[in-house]
């Protein structure tokens, strides 16, 4: 909100500045994205995610390394990387590591304990929204079909009007 206010007030403030200062600041007030957005349809996201191991590492990573390193290759890569980080003191274990392990344990426990219930609740809400949207769509389709039938009936009556006028003239 504040940035929008600054961008709106910037042109008036630039007019008050002397010309050499205003020239250097002018380019910051122009929008970066001046092209029109693409209105191409976006493919829908998959309903279910891909398979993962240990809740974090994608299965494709293991399948990529399997032909070269065998079954234990990805695990040895991770172990070797961890040992390298510890031996070169790139990562130092301190009190924050213990706190992070505790917090991560609580988060994992919460996900395992409450995750399915939350997912079921979110799915129920999503299904209700989709059902109401589908009902509104079907209702509008029915209304439009009724309007089309009424318009065809009116066109048929308009055609019959010319026959009625011809009969009255005769």
C-alpha positions as CSV (number, residue, x, y, z in Angstrom):
1,X,0.0,0.0,0.0
2,X,2.8,2.4,0.9
3,X,4.7,1.7,-2.3
4,X,1.6,2.5,-4.3
5,X,1.2,5.7,-2.5
6,X,4.8,6.6,-3.1
7,X,4.5,5.8,-6.8
8,X,1.4,7.9,-7.1
9,X,3.0,10.8,-5.3
10,X,6.3,10.5,-7.1
11,X,5.5,12.5,-10.3
12,X,4.3,15.5,-8.2
13,X,7.5,15.3,-6.0
14,X,9.7,15.0,-9.1
15,X,8.3,18.2,-10.5
16,X,9.4,20.0,-7.4
17,X,13.0,18.8,-7.7
18,X,15.5,20.6,-9.9
19,X,15.9,19.1,-13.4
20,X,19.2,17.3,-13.0
21,X,18.0,15.4,-10.0
22,X,14.6,14.6,-11.5
23,X,16.1,13.0,-14.6
24,X,18.0,10.3,-12.7
25,X,14.9,9.4,-10.5
26,X,12.4,9.4,-13.3
27,X,13.1,5.9,-14.5
28,X,12.2,4.3,-11.1
29,X,8.6,5.5,-11.4
30,X,7.9,3.7,-14.7
31,X,6.3,0.3,-14.5
32,X,8.6,-2.6,-15.2
33,X,6.1,-4.8,-17.0
34,X,4.6,-2.9,-19.9
35,X,3.6,-5.8,-22.1
36,X,0.1,-7.2,-22.1
37,X,-0.4,-10.4,-20.1
38,X,-0.8,-13.6,-22.1
39,X,-4.4,-14.8,-21.9
40,X,-3.5,-18.4,-23.0
41,X,-5.2,-21.1,-21.0
42,X,-3.1,-22.4,-18.2
43,X,-3.0,-26.2,-17.8
44,X,-4.7,-27.4,-14.6
45,X,-2.5,-28.6,-11.7
46,X,-2.5,-32.4,-11.1
47,X,-4.8,-33.6,-8.4
48,X,-2.1,-35.7,-6.7
49,X,1.6,-34.9,-6.4
50,X,4.4,-37.1,-7.6
51,X,5.8,-39.8,-5.4
52,X,8.4,-38.8,-2.8
53,X,10.7,-40.6,-0.5
54,X,11.2,-39.5,3.1
55,X,8.5,-36.9,2.6
56,X,10.9,-34.6,0.7
57,X,13.0,-36.1,-2.0
58,X,11.3,-36.8,-5.4
59,X,11.3,-40.3,-6.7
60,X,12.7,-39.1,-10.0
61,X,15.9,-38.2,-8.2
62,X,16.4,-41.8,-7.2
63,X,15.5,-43.1,-10.6
64,X,18.0,-40.7,-12.2
65,X,20.9,-41.9,-10.0
66,X,19.9,-45.6,-10.0
67,X,21.6,-46.7,-13.3
68,X,24.9,-45.1,-12.3
69,X,25.1,-45.7,-8.6
70,X,22.7,-48.5,-7.7
71,X,20.2,-48.6,-4.9
72,X,22.3,-47.0,-2.2
73,X,23.8,-44.2,-4.4
74,X,21.4,-41.4,-3.5
75,X,21.7,-42.2,0.2
76,X,25.5,-42.3,-0.1
77,X,25.5,-39.0,-1.9
78,X,23.4,-37.4,0.8
79,X,25.6,-38.9,3.6
80,X,28.8,-37.8,1.8
81,X,27.5,-34.3,1.3
82,X,26.5,-34.0,5.0
83,X,29.9,-35.3,6.2
84,X,31.6,-32.9,3.9
85,X,29.6,-30.0,5.3
86,X,30.4,-31.0,8.8
87,X,34.1,-31.8,8.3
88,X,34.9,-28.6,6.5
89,X,32.9,-26.7,9.2
90,X,30.6,-25.2,6.5
91,X,27.8,-26.2,8.8
92,X,28.4,-26.0,12.5
93,X,26.1,-27.9,14.9
94,X,25.0,-25.6,17.8
95,X,22.0,-24.9,19.9
96,X,20.0,-23.8,16.9
97,X,20.4,-27.2,15.3
98,X,18.8,-28.9,18.3
99,X,16.0,-26.3,18.3
100,X,15.4,-26.9,14.6
101,X,15.3,-30.6,15.1
102,X,12.7,-30.2,17.9
103,X,10.6,-27.8,15.8
104,X,10.8,-30.1,12.8
105,X,9.7,-33.1,15.0
106,X,6.7,-31.2,16.2
107,X,5.8,-30.1,12.6
108,X,6.1,-33.7,11.3
109,X,4.0,-35.0,14.2
110,X,1.3,-32.4,13.5
111,X,1.2,-33.2,9.8
112,X,1.0,-37.0,10.5
113,X,-1.6,-36.5,13.2
114,X,-3.8,-33.8,11.8
115,X,-2.9,-33.8,8.1
116,X,-5.6,-36.3,6.8
117,X,-8.4,-34.5,8.8
118,X,-7.4,-31.1,7.4
119,X,-7.1,-32.6,3.9
120,X,-10.6,-34.1,4.2
121,X,-12.0,-30.8,5.4
122,X,-10.3,-28.9,2.6
123,X,-11.6,-31.4,0.0
124,X,-15.1,-31.1,1.4
125,X,-15.0,-27.3,1.1
126,X,-13.6,-27.6,-2.4
127,X,-16.4,-30.1,-3.4
128,X,-19.1,-27.7,-2.0
129,X,-17.7,-24.8,-4.0
130,X,-17.5,-26.9,-7.1
131,X,-21.1,-28.2,-6.6
132,X,-22.5,-24.6,-6.1
133,X,-20.6,-23.4,-9.2
134,X,-21.9,-26.3,-11.2
135,X,-25.5,-25.6,-10.0
136,X,-25.2,-22.0,-11.0
137,X,-23.8,-23.0,-14.4
138,X,-26.6,-25.5,-15.0
139,X,-29.2,-22.9,-13.9
140,X,-27.8,-20.3,-16.3
141,X,-27.7,-22.8,-19.1
142,X,-31.3,-23.7,-18.5
143,X,-32.3,-20.0,-18.4
144,X,-30.5,-19.4,-21.7
145,X,-32.1,-22.4,-23.3
146,X,-35.5,-21.1,-22.2
147,X,-34.7,-17.7,-23.7
148,X,-33.6,-19.3,-27.0
149,X,-36.9,-21.2,-27.2
150,X,-38.9,-18.1,-26.5
151,X,-36.9,-16.2,-29.1
152,X,-37.6,-18.9,-31.7
153,X,-41.3,-18.8,-30.8
154,X,-41.3,-15.0,-31.2
155,X,-39.6,-15.3,-34.6
156,X,-42.3,-17.8,-35.7
157,X,-45.0,-15.4,-34.6
158,X,-43.3,-12.6,-36.5
159,X,-43.3,-14.8,-39.7
160,X,-47.0,-15.5,-39.1
161,X,-47.8,-11.8,-38.9
162,X,-47.0,-11.3,-42.6
163,X,-49.5,-14.0,-43.4
164,X,-52.1,-12.3,-41.2
165,X,-51.6,-9.0,-42.9
166,X,-51.9,-10.6,-46.4
167,X,-55.1,-12.2,-45.3
168,X,-56.5,-8.9,-44.1
169,X,-55.7,-7.2,-47.4
170,X,-57.4,-9.8,-49.4
